[in-house]
């Protein structure tokens, strides 16, 4: 079986990002999974146990003192070197901000095909087949890379639930340097302090979203209260974001995040196409809205025509009693 | 300073968007085609620099004849000239080909800085700017929330999933900007009138020194299926007990 590389992102201090498990699982569906990671000199060994736990059969560490000071170029050089050494059939990365930039450049550099924002992968013989969910899940599109490859694939964060079996990886360490003149330089990193225990919106199994119907930023607290009662992530419609109730990072929709949770609760959201495209693949949709004609009711499994400020507190109380 | 801004014509996100299930391609006739709003912000970043400094701003797009409309809008907003790469052989181009063709047009035009939107609202890929930078052999900084110009270099704050990173690069370079970067100006009447006289050049593959034969598709769409439409379920009007009923519905579905 050929190799499949999974590119592992790390924080500035070298901690493995939470997309690693999904990426190693995706790689294991396509070949022998090799975790490729960039680390400061002498720090790569510390990652082996964790990546083995996630199923990496081999860990390829590219060590460089440029880690954390040059933007994406070291990561690109690491994958280029690993690809030359291992001749993989596929290279999978997260469809993250960094992952896209690395994948885009790598596809041009290796002169191979790029499939982005995929929600699943499989091997059809030697061919890598990727599944895309297009226009908010309205279409499912399958695509392949017909050339000699490797196929470069970015995977939507949180899209693949499967996990690879634990392995005892072998270790390869390679020293790399890049020409800093041809790359952007990192001046400072501010990793946001996670101020909440709430699940991340991307990949969340339950989401409670609020819309313009909440009326104000202060009233949006109701959305957060229900989210906490359900152990859900908080989302918002574009209207709520534009009105300044919540930051854009919470926006669900065509110009925001696409979610596909088990449960989606829409509070005071009319359900414009712009919003529906970001959540219509949810398993169960619940909507509460004053307007009986709101289009959100057309796709809701359970719709309540009513005032969110009376229905939601009653729901929270009822949830509390059940515990 | 010569700034090239990439603009894309996309189906309006406020309407239904449709794929042709036979070809996997966008059904352009099914929705209103508009300039992608993120590209208006990219153009605004260039125009704000031009408001205070000596700069030439060129809007560049690739696509069928309808793309002229979005380029005219870019000119009306304040771009100095527009370039339209248009060739029937480009129909159905994938990411790799799109990036290669745009990079060839940028090289032919000449540039100090390329500004793009972070990701188009239709494809959502967000990879084209980095691919173009790789073709051009220059630094890239994608997903910038803020952009600062300095002589010979550009800097900004890049927001990612975990926080922000302050970055800079020497020019020439390619950047892409997010929704947070700038509020786009509206073209005024004077701008619209002036736009009619501004140059809008159309380049074919031959004009770019590219021919069709060298392009094997690097990706192939093998199937496109439409998801069945969702249907409405139970709908009740709150008569004082809806919150409790919803709790029961969630419990019955093992959702709590």
Interface residues (C-beta under 8 A of the other chain):
Chain A: X11 X17 X71 X72 X95 X96 X97 X98 X100 X101 X102 X103 X104 X105 X107 X108 X109 X111 X112 X113 X114 X115 X116 X117 X129 X134 X135 X137 X138 X139 X140 X141 X142 X143 X144 X145 X146 X147 X154 X157 X181 X182 X183 X184 X185 X186 X187 X188 X189 X190 X191 X192 X202 X206 X230 X248 X254 X255 X262 X263 X272 X273 X274 X277 X280 X281 X284 X285 X286 X288 X292 X297 X298 X299 X300 X301 X302 X303 X304 X305 X306 X307 X310 X311 X312 X313 X314 X315 X316 X317 X318 X319 X322
Chain B: X13 X14 X15 X16 X17 X19 X21 X24 X37 X38 X94 X95 X96 X99 X100 X121 X122 X124 X125 X126 X127 X128 X129 X130 X131 X133 X134 X135 X137 X138 X139 X140 X141 X142 X143 X155 X158 X159 X160 X161 X162 X163 X164 X165 X166 X167 X168 X169 X170 X173 X179 X180 X216 X217 X218 X219 X220 X221 X222 X223 X224 X225 X226 X227 X230 X231 X232 X233 X234 X235 X236 X237 X238 X241 X242 X243 X244 X245 X246 X247 X249 X250 X251 X253 X255 X256
